Structures are given as structure tokens and as C-alpha cells.
């Protein structure tokens, strides 16, 4: 029998969108009468509704609110649910792949973010990674206050955007983080929208195969991965830490280093790959001694052996497929749980890339299974030490990494992430949407603009709040392939959609890292778009943009809009321009600023017919306006 269930976004700490009606929805016994009561500053309002006769669904729209709160929302039906500490402010959906998912703790400025987090009323709603074949109506979500202890696990772009909004407007900000690394735009778009821009049935057939074939694919892919690891990666020397007492509650770890959890250990001074031990004390009240605990450690990159008071309680050892994505939850038997001091130890084997306890913060805790349940947060400072350290595995080994068969790549199946991570949020009231994605689609740049357009229109249709602001990030500089600038070009085409804006991030890229660490500036630039266009603030938000090109003999005069204070960012000559002749063979050109124009010349191209700026995968470009915002890349040729 169904009982009262509120939709995924509604938990304690909820942030409602100010200035517009907020739908509250859920399910109850079919035909059940329900009442909702909202109490807060100057508000004590009641609403009545009835659950649907066929599906038990109900929906109530709260009137537009402006006071920040806090409020309490009481829902009474077949049972009673109370949502406490509700704030009213600006709610933004942040979606995309790894550069949106990338947490504060792994980005530049993490210490500063931790020091200042308490100054703002920012809350985060992290949507768990969950691909699904059909649109989901619910998910396990919980709003979390962004504090010095939790900020490390929050989306860095999302946090730095929210910080600027909260700092400027003085209101609470809610960031909903629905992001998933390594994912394609097709996964984020509903099937109805995809049918307008690709052969959906053909695409789905690549991902949905018979069970027997799926089992064979799984075995074969696991074999290839193991062979690759054994051939390309250093072999683990064995668990020496246990013999040294690292798991024991009696071991003295006072000389060990300090690491923040969640977070990447390489970003905190632990250089290289290998095995790192983490240790943390946990105080248990006497009434819970002898009672079972759930030890939740979030995602761990890559493999782990986890101990409680010296005894192994769970592990995901080397060879576990997709280990870095698995949320660890281990049962600690009551016989190990004692009153007072207890010791948690986690052995993390990071065999390549970056490693550590990744969270999110809401998934790092210990919880008693006794009634009523008691939860003990485990975020914050842990003791840590290398058991075995090697140099960081070079990126070149990944050129031989076995590709994942489509049928095993559930996160990239068409509509899978829309279904599992976006659909449960619909139709939450929002201020707007942020999007940072494209790296996984670069080799299909010819189709990207059409599919991106379908996603923007799809999101706006689903949330049914008109032309919601949609701001996105153009790919940063990264040494990859000549498809990279073409994907950026496809992204720029979406500026023709109403109420969109694009952040240029060429200048914060990293030649050898697809995940540039300067998320502060990306978040700030997204916030500048919102502050200028949504909130009426006098904030520069656009970089120099191509306005016109005039060619006179050997000289090309490029005129820009948003060009007040046009200059090079470093005082050096302007870099990044190329001129092309009739054969469209391009050569690097000299460039000099004149007012709102750049004069471009190249002796090797005496009769230019075309000009490009920053049209490469990686270039250390430096053309900015007086606000320091970088120029948009462009080309006037069609080669």
C-alpha cells in the first residue's frame, strides 16, 4: 500500500526559488486528501489537495515568496512529513560532465573556499550518478549546507557561481548538481527530444543487447582491462600497512599528515600514485555500544580495504570494475562498536590518475542501525600516510586503454542521465541553468550544435518556466585534436537561442590536463552573466566578440564588440591570430590593438582572404577587454 512520499528535491534544508510560485509534489494513497501548511516570516498558509485516483500523484503550488526564511513545510496525508529549515533564494541547476562535477577540494582556492564558506547561505543538492532506461520519478536526495567542513565536496564551478550571487545579492543560493564525468550530451536529453536530431532507435540498439551477449561482453572487457593494467601500470606490492599496524586503534598516527575528506590526495600535497592510508577517530555514545553501524565512505578512487577498530569490514580490491564510481557502504558488526573512541582506517590504492575519498560529503558518515538512527558525519580532517608511493602514471598510457563497449557504458546510453538524474527534479522552480559539457562529444562536433539545441529546448520544456536562462561554458584550451576548436565553434552557435550566454575559458585551460583547476574564474564568469542579465547588475559579462573583418591588401582589420579597453592580458604582443591565403593555408600572424580593432599581418600571406583567432585545441592566447574577459575564438573561413 502506498503511503505519503514527497518528491526527490524536498528534504530538510530545501531552498525554494524566490519571486515565483513553487510546485510541491509527491504521491500518497490513491484518492487521499492532503493538507500542506507553510509557516515562516509573515506567512502561515494552508493548502488542500487530493492524491490522484489512479496514480496517487498530487501537486500544490506555493505562492511566490521573497523573505529568505527559514520556513517549515508540513504535509499531512496518510502520514505526516515535515520539511524544516526551508530557505527562499536563487536556485540554479548545474549539469554536465566532469568539469562541472569537479569538486572544490580538487581545484585551486580550496583553502580560501573553506575559510569563507560560512559567510554565505549556500546549499547544495547533489544528485547521485544514476543512469536509467525510463524517466525516474524519485531519487534519494538531501540538501546540504555548504560549510567549511562540506565545501570540499561541492561542485567547484557551482560553488564559485553561487558565492558570487550570494555575495552580490545577499540572498540564499541553492545549487543543484546533476553532473556525471565522461558523459555525452545525448545522455542528458530526453528520448522525445533526441528523436528530432538523431536516429534514436539505431543508437539505442548499440546499448541494449541480449543478456547472454551482455555477459560475454562484460567478461571480455574485464579481461582486456586486467591485461592493460598488468601491462601498463605498476604492480601493487601487497598490503604492508596492516602488518605495520595502520588499521589498529592503538597505532600512533600523530606524525602523519592531515588530509581533508572528501578530496583528492594529490591536490593536498600527496604527489604521485600508490597506496595511501587514511585514519579517523569516531566517538560513539555508550547507548550505541554493541549496536551495528553502517559505514558510508562515498566514492573512492580507485580501490579500498576499510577497517573498523582493526578489523576489515569491507573492500573493493583491484580488479573491481568501475570501482572509482562505487559508493562504499559497509556494515560494521556491533561486536566491534564500543563506547567512546573508535578508529576507522581506509587503505586506498590509486593505480593511476588522481585518487582519494571523493564523497560527496553527504555520503561520508557512520550511522547506527538502532532505532532511532543516529548519524555521525565523517567529513573533515583525517590522518594520512603513503604506504607505497610511485611517480604519477603518465597520461600516455591511456592511449592504449581499452574502449568500453556501448552496451556496458550505461551512463552514455541515450537519455539515461536525463531519466535518472534530471527527470526526478521536474518541475522544480528554478532561476536558471548552468551547463559545462562537450569534451565527450568532440569527435562528433558536426552534430553537436543540433543536439545541444535539442537539450536546451528540452530542459526548458520540461521545467515549463518559459525561456529560463541557460548559461554554458565553452571548452577550455587543452592539447588534444583539431576537433577541439570545432566543438567550441558548435557551442558558440547556441548563442542564437534566446536567453543563453557562453563563458569563454580559453585562458584558464591546461595544455596537459582536461580538467583545468581554475574553477574560480569559470564560476565567476557564469555569475557575471547571471548578475548582468537576470539581476540587473552593472557587471561586465562578455568578452571581445567578432564584429567585422576588413582586408586591405596585406592587412586585416578585425573589429570587435564588447571591446572597451581592448588589450593583451600580459602586456606582450597579441597572440593567437592566423591569416590564410587563397589556398587556405594558414600561418601565424602578428597582431596589434588599435582602439576596438586588431590589425593583423603576416609576410608569408601577402594577400589574405581569411582570418582565425584561437582556432586550435591549445593556444596561450591573451586578447582581453578592459574587464579582463577573453575574446571569443572565431574563423572567417569554412575550411
N, C-alpha and C positions, 0 to 999 in steps of 0.2 A: 504494500500500500504506500503510495506517495505521501510524503509529509513536506512541510514548508522548506523550500530551498531558494535562497537568493542567488542571483546570477553572479558569475565569477568576480566582477570588479568590486563587489560590495562586502568589505570587511572593515574591522576597526581601523581607524586612520584614513578612511576614504577621503579623497579630495574631489569635490564637485566643481563643475565649471560655473564661474560667476557670470551673472548677467544674462543667462539663458535658461529655459526650462531643462530640468534634468530628469530623464526617464529612469525609473527604478523598476526592475522586472525580476521575475522568477517563476517558480512553479509550486503548486500545492495540490491538495486533493481536488479532483475534478468537481467544479461547482462550489468550492469552498468560498465563503465570504471572508474578506480580509480587510483589516484596517491598518493604515500607516499613520504614524504621528511623528512630526518633526518638531523638535524643540531646540531653541538656541537664542542668540541675541535678538530680541524683539520679535521672535517667531514662536508660535505654538499652534501648529496647524494640523488638522486631521483630514485623512482621505479614505474613502471607501471604494472597494472594488470587489470583483468576484473572479475566481480562477475559471478558466475555460472549461466548458462541459466535456470537451473531447480530449484536450491535452493538458489541462491543469495550468496553462500559462496565464500569467497576469502581468499588467504593466500599469504604473501610475507615473504621471509627470509632476514633479515638484515644481513650484513656481520659481521664477528667476530670483536668485539671492545675490546679495552684494557684500554683506558683513562677513568677515572671514571665519567667524565661529569662535569656539567649537560648538557643534551641534550634536544632537543624539537623534538617531532614527530608530523608531520602534515599529516592528512589523508583527502583527498578530493574525494568525490564521489557525491552521490545525495545530500549530505550535507557535512559539514566540521567538523572534530573533531581534536582538538589539545591536545596532551598529553605533559604536561610541567614537568620540574624538573626531568627528567629521569636520573638515575644513572646507572653505569655499575660496577658490582662487583660479589659477590658469592651468588647464590640463592639456598636455600635449602627448601625442602618440609618437614614439621614436622607434623606427623599424629599419631593417636592412640586414647586412651581413656583418662580418667580424669587426670592421672599423666602427660600426655603431655599437656592437656588443662590447668592444674593448673597454675594460674597467679602469676606473680612476687609479687603482693601485698599480697598474702596469704602464701608466702614462706619465709624462712629465708633470711636475707640480703636485704630486700626490701628497707630500708632506704639508704643503700650503693648503690644499683642499681639506685635509684632516683638521688642520688648525682652525679653519674658518667655518667649517660645516655647520656648527651650532648657531651661527649668526643668522641663518636663513631658515624659513619654514618650507623646506623642500621634502617631498615624499616621493618614493619610488615604488612602482608596481612592476615587478619583474615577471613576465610571462614565461613559464618553463618551456624549454625546447620540446615541442610535441607535434610531429607530423601526424596527419590524419587523412583518411580517404574520404571522409564525409565531414561537412561542417559541424563542429562541436558546439554544443550549447553551453557547456560549463567547463571549468578548469579550476585547479587548486591555486588560488592567488591570495596574496596578503599584502596590503600596503605597509610600507616600512618607512619610518622617519630616517632621513639622511642625517647622520650624526658623525662625530669624529671616529666612532667605532664601526660605522657601517659604510661610510662613503667609499672606501677602497673597492668594494664590490659593485658599485653603481656604474652604469654606462658613463664613460668619461665625456663623450660628446653630449649626452643627455644632461649630465650634471652641470657642465660648464655653460650650457644653454640656460638651464633653469636658474643657475646662480645669477646670470646677468638679468634675467627677467625679474627675479625676486629682489635683487639689489636695486634695480631701477624703479620698479613699480611698488615695492613694499608690500607685496601680497604673497600668500602661499602659492607654491607651484607644485603640481603633480606631474611626474614623468612616467609614462607607461612604456616600458622597454620590452618590445616584442621583436627581438633580433636573434639571428642564428648564423654563425660563421660559415663561410664556404657555400652560401646558397644562391641560387639563381632567381631572377625576377619572376619566372614562371611559377615558382613555388609559392610566391606571395600573392598571387592573383587568383580570383575565383574561376571555376570552370566556365561559368556563363560568360565572363569577360574574355577568357582565353580563346573561346571558340570564334571570337571575332578577329583574331590575329594569328592563329596557327591551326594546323591540323591536329586538334586535340586528341582524337581517337588514336591516331598513329603515334602520337607522343606518349599517351598512356600505355600503349601496348609494349613500350620499351621497359616500363616499370612494373607492370603486372604480368607475371609469368606463372605457370602451373607450379604447384607445391613441390613436386619431385624435381623440377628444373631449378627451383629456388634453392633446394637443399644442396644440389650439385654445385651451383654457383657459389654458395656460401663456403662449402668445403674447399673448392678450388681457389677462391680468393684468399681464404685464410692461409692456405698452403703457400701461395705466392707472397703474401705479406711476411710470413715467417722466414721464408727463404731470403727475401730482401733484407729483413732486419739482421739475419745472421751474416749476410754477405757485406752489408754496408755499415752496420753500427757496431760499436764496441760491445763485447760480451760482458754481462754483469758478473762480478767476481764471487757472488754469494752473499748471504745475509750475515755479515760480520758484526753488525750493530747489536744483535741480540746477545751474542757471546760477550760483548763488551758491556752489557747491562743497560743499553739505551732504552729498553722497554720497561725497565724496573722502576717501581715507585721510589725505591731507595737510592737510585742513582743521583749523584750530584751534578746538575747541569748548569750551575751558577756561572760557569765560564763560557757557556755557549752564547752565540749571537742571538739577537732579537729579530723576529720577522713578524710582519703584520699579516693576518689571515682575515678575509681572503686576499690573495695576491700572488704574483709571480715571483719566485725567489731570485731570478736573475735581475729583476728590476730593483732589488733591495740589497745589492752588493754581493750576492752569491753567483759568481761567474762560472759559466760552463754548464755541462750536463753531468749526470751521475745520480747518486743517491743522497738525499737529504732527509735527516730525521727531524721531526717536529715533536715537541713535548709541551703539554699544558696541564696545569692542575685544575681540578674541579672539586668544589666544596659541596658535599651532599648533606642535607639536614638529617637528623637522627631518625625522623619518622619515615624516611625513604630508604634507609639502610636495608639491604637484603631484598629490595624490590628490583625487578627488571628495569633496564634503561634502553631507550633507543638512542644510538649514537649516529647522528646525521652529520656528515662531513662535506656535503656538496660534491661538486665535480673535482676530481684530482687528475692532474696531468703529470705522468701517464698512469703508472701502476702503484698500488699501495699494499702494505700489510699494516693493519691497525690493531693496537693493543690497548687493553684497559687493565691497569694495575698489574702489568707484566704478562698478561695472557692474551694471545691472539683471539680477536673477536670477529674478524672478517678480513677479506683480502680480494683484490682483483690483480692477480700476478701478471707478469709478462706473458703475452700471448692472448690476453683478453681482448676480443675485437672491440674497437671503439671505446677503449677504457677511459680516454680523456673526456668523454661526453657523459659517462655514467654517474648519476647522483648516488653517492655512497650512503647507505643506511644499514647499520649493523645492530643486532640485538646483543646487549650486554646482560648476561645472566645475573640474577640477583645475588648469587653467592659471591660475586666479585665486587659488589657495590657496598661500600662501608661508610659509616658516618664520618663526616669531616673530610680530610684530604684524600682525593683520589687522583690518579695520574693517567692521562691519555697520551699515547705515543703513536705517531704515524710515520712509517717508513715510506718515503716517496721515491720511486725510481723514475727519473725523467730521462728517457733514452735519446730524445732529440728535440729540437725546438726549445720552447720555454716551458717551465714546469712549476708545480706548486699546488696548494689548496686553493681552488679557483672560486669556490662558492656557488651561487650567490650568497650574500650574507644571511638571507632568510633561511638558508638550508644548512647552516653551520650551528648546531646546537646539540645538547643532550636533553632527553625528555623521559621523565618517569612514566611508566605504563600504568602506575597505580591511579586509582580514581580519587579525587580529580587529578588529571595530568598536570605535571609541573615541568616547565621548560627552562633550561639554563643556556643562555647564549654562549657560544664558544668563539665568536669573532674577537679580533683584537690581537694582542701581543702573545706570541708563542716563543719558546726557546728553540733554537735550530742549530744543526751542525752537519757538515758534509761527512758522510761515511766513506764515500768514494767519489772523487772528482775527476772529470776529464774536460778537455777543451770542448767548446761548443761545436757540435757537429756541423760541418759546413753545409750551406744550402745546396751545393752542387749535387749532393747525394739524392736529392728529391727529383732530379731529372729522370731517375730510374725507378721512381716509386710506382708500384702497380696501380693502374687506374681502377676505380671502383665500378663494377658493373651497375648499370642503371637500376636493375631490379633490387640491388642492395642499398642504393642511395635514396633511402626513404625521404630524407629531408628535401630532396630536389625533385621529387615527383610533382607534376603539375598540380597546383592548388593545395599541396599538402600542408604548407605552413599558414596559408590563409585559413584553411579548415581548422587546424589545431591551435593556432595562436592569435588570429585576428577575429574570426567569427565569434568566439566567446565574449568579445568586447563590444560587439554591435548590439544596440545603438547608443553607446555611452556618449554623453555630451562632451565635446572637445573644443579647445580653442583652435587647434590646427594639428598638422602632421609634419614630422621630420623623417627624412629617408636618406640612408647612406648605403649604397649598394652598386654593383656593376662589375666588380673585379671578376666574378664568376661567369660573366657574360661577354668578356672582351672579344673572344674569338667569333662571336655571333653579332658583332656590332651593327651589321647591316639590318638586323631585325629588331635591334634594341629599342629604338625610338618608338616604334609602333607598339611594342609590348609594354614599355614604360607608360605610354599614354593610356593604354588599357588599364593598367594598375591604378593610375591617379584617378581616372574616372570611376573605376570600380570602387575604390575606397570611399570616394565622395558619395556615390550612390548608396553604398551600404550604410554609412553613418547618417545619411539623409539630413544633413545640415547645410545644404547649399554648397557653394564653392568654397569649402573650407581651405584656409591657407595650406599650401603644400610646398615645403622648402627642402631642397635636397643638396647633396654635396657632390661636386664634380671630382672625379678621381684625381688623387694626388700624383705627383711625379714618382715614378718607380721604373727601374731599368728592367724591361720585360720584352715586349714585341711591338712592332709597328701598328698593332691593333689598338694599343692603349690610347693614342690620340684620337682615333676614330670613334672609340667608345665615348670619349669626352665630347666629341662633336655631336654624337647622337643624344647625349644628355642635354646639351645646350638647346637642341630642337624643342625640348619640352617647355621652354620658356614661352612658347606660343600659347600654351594652355593658360586660361585665366587664373589669376591669383596664385601663381607659382613664383619661386625665387631660387636661385642657384648660388651656392658658395663655391668660389674658386679656391682650391687648396694646393695649387702647383708649388707654391713656395714653402710649404710645410712637409713636402714629401721626403722620402729617404731612398737614395739610389738602390740600396740592397735590402730594403725591408718593406713589404707590402703593408705593414701596419705602422705608419709614422706615429711617433709618440706625442707630437704637439697637438693634442686634442683640445687644449685650452683655446687656441686660436680658432679652430673649427667651430667649437661651441659658441664662441663669442661672435663669430660672423653670422652664424644662424640666428643668434639672438638679435643681432643688429637688424636683420631682415624683419623679424617679428616686431621689434620695438618701433621701427620706422613705419611699417605697413599695416600692422594690426593695432598698435597702441598709440600712434600719432606722435612719437618722439622724434626729435630732430637729431637723428643718428645716421651718419653715412653708412650705407649698406651695399653699395655697388662699386665694383672696380671699373677701370677704364674698359670701354666696350667699343668695338669697331663701329665707326660711323660711316666712313667713306675712304676710298683709295683713289689717288690721282697719280698717274705716271707721266712724267715729263722727261723724255729722253732716257737717261740712265738713272734718274732719281725717282723714287717712290715716296709720295707724301701720304701718310696714314693718319687720318683724323679720328679722334676718339670722343665719345660722350663720357660723362662722369669723370672728366679729366682735369678737374681743378687741382693744381699743384702737381701735375704730371712730372715724374722724375724716376731716377733709378733708386732702388731701395738702399743700396750700399755705397752710393757715390761714384761707382765705377761706370764705364760706358754701358749703355743698354744692351742686354744680351737676349738672344732667342729669336731674332728675325732672320728670315731666309728670303732670297729672291730667286725667281725661276724665269728662264728664258722661254723661247718658243718651243723648245724640246721638253719643257717642264723638268729639266734637270736643275735641282735647287742647290744653292750654295749659301753658306753663312755670310751674313751681311753686317756692315757697320750701321749703327743707328744712333741718332741724336735727337733729343727732345727740343721742340720749338713750340712753346705755348701748349695748345691742346693737340699737337701733332707730333709725330715721329718721322724724321727724314731718314730714309733707308737707301743705302747704296752698296754696290758690290762691283769691283773692277772686273771680276770674272763673268758678270752678267751685264754687259753694256746696254742691252735692250730688254729690260724686264717686262714680263707680261703678267706676272702673278707674285703674290707675297704671302708669306706664312709667319705666324708668331706662335712660338711654344708648341709647334706641331711635331712632338716627339714623345716617346714614352717618358724619358727623363731629361730635363734640362734645368740648369740652375738659373732660371730666368729672374729678372729683377725690375720689371716695369710696374710701377705702382702710381696711385694718385696721392694727393696730399693726406688722405686718411690712412695711407699705408695699405690700401686694398689692392690686390694684384689684378693685372689686366687679364681679360678672358682670352684664351687661345683662339686662333682663327686661321682660316686659309681662304684665299680668293680663287684658288684653282679647284679643279674637280678630279685631280689625279689620285 
